[in-house]
Amino acid sequence: MKKSAVPVKVPNTASKPIPAVLMPYQGAWSVDPAPLKVIEKSRRTGITWAEAADDVLIAASSSEAGGQNVYYIAYNQDMTIEYIQACAMFARLFNYAAAEIEEGFWDGEEEDKHIKTYTIRFPASGFRIVALSSRPSNLRGRQGVIVIDEAAFHEKLDELLKAALAMLIWGGKVRVISTHNGADNPFNTLIEDIRSGKRAGVVHRITFQEAVADGLYERVCLRLGKDWNVDEQAAWVKSVYAFYGEGAAEELDCVPARGGGVYLPLALIEARMAKPDAIDAPVIVRKRWPDEFGLLPVPIREAEVDAWLKDELQSTLAALDKTRRHGFGMDFARVGDLSVLTVLEQTKNLIDRVKVVVEIGNWPFAQQRQLVSFVGLNLPNFYAASMDATGNGAELAEYAADTLGRLRIEQVKLTDNFYLEKMPRFKAAMEDATLENLPRDDECRDDLRAIRRIDGVPKIGKEKTQRAGGGKQQRHGDFAIALFLAHAAMHRDVAPIEYTPLPRNTGAWREMDAEDRSRDRISRDLPESVFSKGGGW
């Protein structure tokens, strides 16, 4: 091989007065040891630069310390040169002895002889970094770390991934880096497969706005030798978005093109519904209180709700199979929308089936606590629940965690990250028929149809789904969220425990006789003042 004419010096920002060489999101990517990791990213966020730092550490390490060869695959020569320059800079920065960059050609199949390579060798470890200017037809005989940069723009990415993933068998690693190039691209399919659990791996995500929040523009200012200020940063961000125009969503915000629209096809939803004549179809119970109900004295409201729960739910819950695991999810609302609680039963062959749906409207907070306690006390073989803890729902979810167990009750903030992590698994369960027996009900169906891809995230939008029952009560995809949370609950790793929580009103607890205390599993024997004075636990 001849010595490269490619310059090896790039601006060494590590000597500047900055907190760390890598920004937080770059560091999070570099330190992740997952055998297969993928990152969907905005343009120019420095992920390849961070990968170069990690690759130098890997290639310079002994085999005992995890050292391996690194093969970087780009789709054009400019990307390859930029990467190998960064590797050379980090080798000097980390004070690793390394040979100069060598230019050569890939020594694989005859059809790949034209592929230009740039190599850095580390004599102490015996490993090397090889950067390829385009995709080889195969990687036979190679072992180590494979880095596929801007993967969405490679031809025949599926074949390249198949060859790369074979390296995992002998301890290799695969890193897939890219901006999006369409919703139907194999890169996006890979991401969805990992998120849905169909394929092992880890997905990272960094949008342009997230990178700016992590210090991207400050690093730009450092490189340009100028002072940072918030107004100039805002103007810079605006100019970048203006430059990308209509392509900004895909290029900067990690939203694959044509990624909008309904998330769950109508045919899929209807295929998972209970048969019209099914004897075990889920029970749907609905109750909306008039506005005047909230003006009644607390003891009267409690008595009314207690009677309703016993009349409408007790026998239904008692009829559930006591040998099977049960759990629920709950979407919270106080006014306007509905609160919905959905109970799932897990069969012996690990199929989650909807058994009960409770839809309530205009219920005061205290009476929603009654509902949650009643279900928690009467649900046989109660495994776990996930509850909407977004906004005002936090109070009810915390109450449930205090009374039913903090390990058993998950208090969920419905963020984009939660949707990105859990929604693909939910959809996969629908597709695989491991989630079934959905209510054959038009309102529940339309709630599920309200899940859409919004800026690349499958979730419920801000628009209302419909008017519940034709009245003024609104729906906002409420059943969909309750079902989604119930499915998440059934697949949490929870150790079932039995315990009786001690209320803060310990004096009242001590006044109970031993028989009362032994019967008190949750809160039903606590003095009325605990609830009527609004003190909670």
C-alpha positions in Angstrom: 0.0 0.0 0.0 1.2 3.5 -0.6 1.1 6.3 1.9 -2.0 8.4 1.7 -2.0 11.9 0.3 -5.1 12.6 2.4 -4.2 15.2 5.1 -4.4 13.7 8.5 -4.9 16.9 10.5 -8.3 18.3 11.3 -9.0 21.1 13.8 -8.3 19.7 17.3 -11.1 21.1 19.3 -10.2 18.9 22.3 -7.5 21.4 23.3 -10.1 24.1 23.8 -11.6 24.9 27.1 -14.7 22.7 26.9 -16.3 20.4 29.5 -15.8 17.2 27.4 -14.6 16.0 24.0 -18.0 14.6 23.3 -21.4 16.2 23.8 -23.8 14.2 26.1 -25.8 12.5 23.2 -22.5 11.6 21.5 -21.2 10.1 24.7 -24.4 8.1 25.2 -23.9 6.6 21.8 -20.2 5.8 22.2 -20.5 4.1 25.6 -23.4 1.9 24.7 -21.9 -1.6 24.4 -24.8 -3.3 22.7 -23.8 -5.8 20.0 -26.3 -4.2 17.6 -27.1 -0.5 18.0 -28.8 1.9 15.6 -29.2 5.6 15.7 -31.7 7.7 13.7 -30.2 11.2 13.6 -30.4 14.7 12.3 -27.9 15.9 9.8 -24.5 17.2 11.1 -24.9 16.2 14.7 -21.4 14.7 14.9 -22.4 11.0 15.5 -19.8 9.8 13.0 -17.1 11.9 14.8 -18.1 10.3 18.1 -18.1 6.8 16.5 -14.5 7.5 15.3 -13.4 8.2 18.9 -14.9 4.9 20.1 -13.5 3.0 17.1 -9.9 4.2 17.9 -10.3 3.0 21.5 -11.5 -0.4 20.2 -8.8 -0.9 17.6 -6.0 0.3 20.0 -7.0 -2.1 22.7 -5.7 -5.6 23.2 -7.9 -8.6 22.5 -8.1 -9.2 26.2 -9.5 -5.7 26.6 -12.1 -6.1 23.9 -10.0 -4.9 21.0 -11.1 -5.8 17.4 -10.7 -4.7 13.8 -13.1 -1.9 12.8 -14.6 -1.8 9.3 -16.3 1.5 8.3 -18.6 1.4 5.3 -19.8 4.7 3.7 -21.5 5.2 0.3 -19.0 7.8 -1.0 -15.4 8.7 -0.7 -15.8 12.1 1.0 -17.5 10.5 4.0 -14.7 7.9 4.2 -12.0 10.6 4.2 -13.8 12.6 6.9 -14.1 9.6 9.1 -10.5 8.4 8.7 -9.2 11.9 9.4 -11.2 11.9 12.7 -9.8 8.5 13.6 -6.2 9.8 13.0 -6.9 12.9 15.2 -8.3 10.8 18.0 -5.4 8.4 17.9 -3.0 11.3 18.5 -5.3 12.8 21.1 -5.5 9.5 23.0 -1.7 9.1 22.6 -1.9 5.8 20.8 0.9 4.8 18.5 -0.6 4.4 15.0 0.8 4.2 11.6 0.0 6.8 9.0 -3.1 6.5 6.9 -2.6 3.9 4.1 -4.5 4.0 0.9 -5.4 0.8 -0.9 -8.2 -1.2 -2.5 -10.5 -3.8 -0.9 -9.1 -7.3 -1.3 -12.4 -9.1 -1.5 -14.4 -10.3 -4.5 -13.3 -9.3 -8.0 -16.2 -7.0 -8.4 -15.1 -5.1 -5.3 -11.5 -4.5 -6.4 -12.4 -0.9 -7.3 -13.4 0.0 -3.7 -10.9 2.4 -2.2 -9.8 1.9 1.4 -8.1 3.9 4.0 -6.4 2.0 6.8 -4.9 3.0 10.2 -2.9 0.2 11.9 -2.2 0.0 15.7 1.0 -1.9 16.2 0.6 -2.5 19.9 -2.7 -4.2 19.6 -2.3 -5.7 16.1 -5.7 -4.3 15.0 -6.6 -1.8 12.4 -9.4 0.5 11.2 -10.3 0.1 7.6 -12.6 2.7 6.0 -14.3 1.7 2.7 -15.6 4.2 0.2 -18.5 2.0 -0.8 -20.4 -1.2 0.0 -18.6 -4.4 -0.6 -20.5 -7.3 -2.1 -19.7 -9.5 0.9 -17.7 -9.4 4.2 -16.7 -13.1 4.2 -13.7 -13.8 6.3 -13.8 -10.5 8.2 -14.4 -10.2 11.9 -14.7 -7.2 14.2 -16.9 -4.1 14.4 -18.9 -3.0 11.4 -19.9 0.6 11.1 -22.5 1.4 8.4 -22.8 5.1 8.0 -25.8 6.8 6.4 -27.2 3.3 6.0 -30.5 4.5 4.6 -28.7 5.6 1.5 -26.9 2.4 0.8 -28.0 0.2 -2.1 -29.0 -3.3 -1.0 -28.9 -2.4 2.7 -30.7 -5.6 3.6 -27.9 -7.8 2.1 -25.2 -5.7 3.8 -27.0 -6.0 7.2 -27.3 -9.7 6.7 -23.5 -10.0 6.1 -22.7 -7.7 9.0 -24.9 -9.3 11.5 -23.1 -12.6 10.9 -20.2 -11.1 12.8 -22.2 -11.0 16.0 -21.8 -14.8 16.3 -18.1 -14.5 17.1 -18.3 -11.5 19.3 -18.3 -8.8 16.7 -20.5 -5.6 16.8 -22.6 -3.7 14.3 -23.3 0.0 14.4 -25.8 1.5 12.0 -25.9 5.3 11.7 -28.2 7.3 9.4 -30.7 10.0 8.8 -34.0 8.8 7.4 -34.7 8.2 3.7 -38.3 7.3 3.6 -40.7 5.3 5.8 -40.4 2.2 3.6 -36.6 2.2 3.7 -34.9 -0.9 5.2 -33.2 1.4 7.7 -36.6 2.4 9.1 -37.8 -1.2 9.0 -34.7 -2.2 11.1 -35.6 0.5 13.7 -39.2 -0.6 13.9 -38.2 -4.3 14.2 -36.0 -3.5 17.2 -38.5 -1.3 18.9 -41.2 -3.9 18.4 -39.0 -6.6 19.9 -38.9 -8.6 16.6 -35.1 -8.1 16.5 -32.6 -7.7 19.4 -30.8 -4.4 19.5 -30.8 -0.8 20.8 -32.1 2.3 19.1 -30.8 5.8 19.8 -32.5 8.9 18.4 -31.2 12.5 18.2 -33.0 15.3 16.5 -31.5 18.6 15.6 -33.4 20.4 18.4 -32.2 17.8 20.9 -28.6 18.2 19.7 -28.9 22.0 20.1 -30.2 21.6 23.6 -27.1 19.4 24.3 -24.7 22.0 23.1 -24.4 21.6 19.4 -24.4 25.4 18.6 -22.0 26.1 21.4 -19.6 23.6 19.8 -20.1 25.3 16.4 -19.2 28.6 18.1 -16.1 27.0 19.6 -15.0 25.8 16.3 -15.5 29.2 14.7 -13.8 31.0 17.5 -16.9 33.1 18.4 -18.8 33.7 21.6 -22.2 31.9 22.1 -25.4 33.7 22.9 -29.0 32.6 23.0 -30.3 35.0 20.4 -27.7 34.0 17.8 -28.4 30.4 18.5 -32.2 30.9 17.9 -31.4 32.7 14.6 -29.0 29.9 13.6 -31.6 27.2 14.3 -34.2 29.1 12.3 -31.8 29.5 9.3 -31.0 25.8 9.3 -34.6 24.9 9.2 -35.2 27.5 6.4 -32.4 25.9 4.4 -33.9 22.4 4.5 -37.5 23.7 3.9 -40.0 21.0 3.4 -37.3 18.3 4.0 -36.6 19.5 7.5 -38.9 16.9 9.1 -36.9 14.1 7.7 -33.4 15.7 7.6 -33.5 17.3 11.0 -36.4 15.9 13.1 -35.9 12.1 12.4 -39.4 11.8 10.7 -39.2 9.4 7.8 -41.0 10.8 4.7 -44.5 9.5 4.2 -44.4 8.6 7.9 -47.7 10.2 8.7 -51.2 8.6 8.8 -53.1 6.0 10.7 -50.8 3.6 12.7 -53.2 0.6 13.0 -55.0 -0.4 9.8 -58.7 -0.9 10.2 -58.5 -4.5 8.9 -56.0 -5.3 11.7 -58.2 -3.8 14.4 -61.3 -5.6 13.3 -59.4 -8.9 12.9 -58.6 -8.7 16.6 -62.1 -8.0 17.8 -64.2 -10.6 19.6 -66.5 -12.6 17.3 -70.1 -11.2 17.2 -71.5 -14.3 18.9 -68.5 -14.9 21.3 -69.6 -16.0 24.7 -66.4 -14.6 26.3 -66.6 -11.2 24.6 -65.3 -8.4 26.8 -67.7 -6.6 29.1 -68.0 -2.9 28.5 -69.4 -0.8 31.5 -70.0 2.9 31.0 -71.1 5.5 33.4 -71.2 9.3 33.2 -72.3 11.3 36.3 -74.2 14.6 35.8 -72.5 17.8 36.8 -74.7 18.0 39.9 -73.1 14.8 41.2 -70.0 16.7 42.2 -72.0 19.0 44.5 -73.2 16.1 46.6 -71.6 15.5 50.1 -68.7 13.2 50.0 -70.3 10.3 51.9 -73.3 10.3 49.5 -71.0 10.3 46.5 -69.0 7.4 48.0 -72.1 5.4 48.7 -73.5 6.0 45.2 -70.3 4.9 43.6 -69.8 2.0 45.9 -73.3 0.7 45.0 -72.7 1.2 41.3 -69.4 -0.7 41.5 -71.0 -3.6 43.3 -73.9 -3.8 40.9 -71.9 -3.3 37.6 -68.5 -4.7 38.3 -68.3 -7.1 41.2 -69.8 -10.1 39.6 -67.9 -9.5 36.3 -64.5 -9.4 38.2 -65.5 -12.4 40.3 -66.2 -14.5 37.2 -62.7 -14.0 35.8 -60.4 -17.1 35.8 -58.6 -17.0 39.1 -55.8 -19.2 37.8 -54.8 -16.7 35.1 -52.7 -13.5 35.5 -54.6 -10.2 35.2 -53.6 -6.6 34.8 -55.0 -3.2 33.7 -54.2 0.0 32.1 -55.9 3.3 32.7 -56.2 6.6 30.7 -57.1 9.5 33.0 -59.4 12.4 32.4 -61.5 14.6 34.8 -63.7 16.6 32.5 -64.3 16.7 28.8 -62.6 13.3 27.9 -63.2 9.9 29.4 -61.2 7.9 32.0 -61.0 4.4 30.7 -59.7 1.3 32.6 -59.1 -1.8 30.5 -58.5 -5.3 32.1 -56.4 -7.9 30.3 -56.2 -11.6 31.1 -53.1 -13.6 30.0 -53.8 -17.1 28.8 -51.7 -20.2 29.4 -50.1 -19.7 25.9 -49.3 -16.1 26.7 -52.1 -14.4 24.7 -53.4 -11.2 26.2 -57.2 -11.0 25.9 -59.4 -8.0 26.8 -61.9 -9.0 29.5 -63.3 -5.8 30.9 -63.5 -2.1 29.8 -64.8 0.5 32.2 -65.5 4.0 30.7 -66.3 6.8 33.1 -67.1 10.4 32.5 -67.3 13.4 34.9 -66.2 11.4 37.9 -64.6 13.4 40.8 -61.0 12.5 41.7 -62.1 10.8 45.0 -64.6 8.5 43.1 -61.9 7.6 40.5 -59.8 6.5 43.5 -62.8 4.3 44.6 -62.8 2.7 41.1 -59.1 1.9 41.1 -59.2 0.5 44.7 -62.2 -1.6 43.9 -60.6 -3.1 40.8 -57.3 -3.6 42.6 -59.0 -5.4 45.5 -61.3 -7.6 43.4 -59.1 -8.4 40.3 -58.0 -12.1 40.7 -54.3 -12.9 40.4 -53.6 -9.2 40.0 -50.2 -8.9 38.3 -49.5 -5.3 37.4 -51.1 -2.0 36.1 -49.8 0.9 34.1 -51.6 4.2 34.7 -51.5 7.6 32.9 -49.6 9.9 35.2 -49.5 12.8 32.8 -50.9 16.1 34.2 -53.7 15.6 36.7 -53.5 11.8 36.3 -50.4 11.9 38.4 -52.5 12.2 41.6 -54.6 9.1 40.8 -51.6 7.1 39.7 -49.6 7.9 42.8 -52.6 7.0 45.0 -52.8 3.6 43.2 -49.1 3.1 43.7 -49.4 3.9 47.4 -52.3 1.6 48.0 -51.7 -1.3 45.5 -48.0 -1.3 45.6 -45.3 0.8 43.9 -43.7 -2.2 42.2 -47.1 -3.3 40.9 -48.3 0.1 39.6 -46.3 1.9 37.0 -46.9 5.6 36.9 -46.5 6.5 33.2 -45.7 9.9 31.7 -47.0 9.7 28.2 -43.9 11.1 26.5 -42.7 10.7 22.9 -39.9 8.4 24.2 -42.4 6.2 26.0 -44.5 5.9 22.8 -41.4 5.2 20.7 -40.4 2.4 23.1 -43.7 0.7 23.7 -46.0 1.4 20.8 -44.1 -0.8 18.2 -44.5 -3.7 20.7 -48.2 -3.0 21.0 -48.6 -3.0 17.2 -46.5 -6.2 16.9 -48.8 -7.9 19.4 -51.8 -6.9 17.3 -50.1 -8.2 14.2 -49.0 -11.5 15.8 -52.4 -12.0 17.4 -50.9 -12.1 20.9 -53.3 -9.3 21.8 -56.9 -10.2 21.0 -60.6 -10.2 22.0 -60.9 -6.5 21.5 -64.4 -5.1 22.0 -66.6 -5.2 18.9 -67.6 -1.6 19.5 -67.5 1.4 17.1 -66.2 3.9 19.7 -63.4 1.6 20.8 -62.5 1.0 17.2 -62.3 4.7 16.4 -60.2 5.3 19.4 -57.6 2.8 18.1 -57.8 4.4 14.7 -56.8 7.7 16.4 -53.3 6.5 16.9 -51.2 8.2 14.2 -47.6 8.9 13.3 -47.0 12.5 14.4 -43.5 13.7 13.6 -42.5 10.1 13.4 -44.0 9.2 16.8 -47.0 6.8 16.9 -49.4 8.5 19.4 -52.8 10.1 19.9 -52.9 13.6 18.4 -54.6 16.6 20.0 -57.8 16.4 18.0 -60.8 14.8 19.6 -61.8 11.4 18.4 -65.6 11.8 18.6 -68.4 12.7 20.9 -69.0 9.8 23.4 -72.5 8.5 23.1 -73.5 11.4 21.0 -73.5 13.7 24.0 -71.2 16.5 25.2 -68.7 14.0 26.6 -65.7 13.8 24.3 -63.4 11.0 23.4 -59.7 11.4 22.8 -58.5 8.0 21.9 -59.1 7.0 25.5 -59.7 3.3 25.0 -56.6 3.1 22.8 -54.4 4.5 25.5 -55.9 2.3 28.2 -55.4 -0.8 26.1 -51.9 0.3 25.2 -51.0 0.8 28.8 -52.6 -2.5 29.8 -50.5 -4.3 27.3 -47.3 -2.6 28.6 -48.3 -3.6 32.2 -48.7 -7.3 31.3 -45.2 -7.3 29.9 -43.4 -5.6 32.8 -41.0 -7.6 35.0 -42.9 -7.5 38.2 -42.4 -9.7 41.3 -45.9 -10.3 42.8 -46.0 -9.4 46.5 -48.5 -9.4 49.2 -48.4 -6.5 51.7 -50.7 -4.2 53.7 -49.6 -0.5 53.5 -49.5 1.5 56.7 -51.5 4.8 56.4 -50.0 8.0 57.6 -52.9 8.3 60.1 -51.2 5.7 62.3 -53.4 6.6 65.3 -56.5 5.5 63.4 -54.6 2.3 62.4 -53.8 1.5 66.0 -57.4 2.1 67.1 -58.6 -0.8 64.9 -58.8 -4.2 66.6 -56.6 -7.0 65.3 -59.4 -8.6 63.3 -60.1 -5.3 61.4 -56.4 -4.8 60.6 -56.1 -8.3 59.2 -59.1 -7.7 56.9 -57.8 -4.3 55.8 -55.9 -5.1 52.6 -55.9 -1.6 51.0 -58.0 1.2 52.4 -61.5 0.2 52.9 -61.5 0.2 56.7 -59.7 3.6 57.0 -61.7 6.4 58.7 -63.9 8.4 56.4 -62.0 11.5 57.3 -59.0 10.3 55.3 -61.0 10.8 52.2 -63.7 13.4 53.0 -61.1 16.0 54.2 -59.1 15.6 51.0 -56.0 14.6 52.8 -55.2 11.4 51.0 -52.7 9.1 52.6 
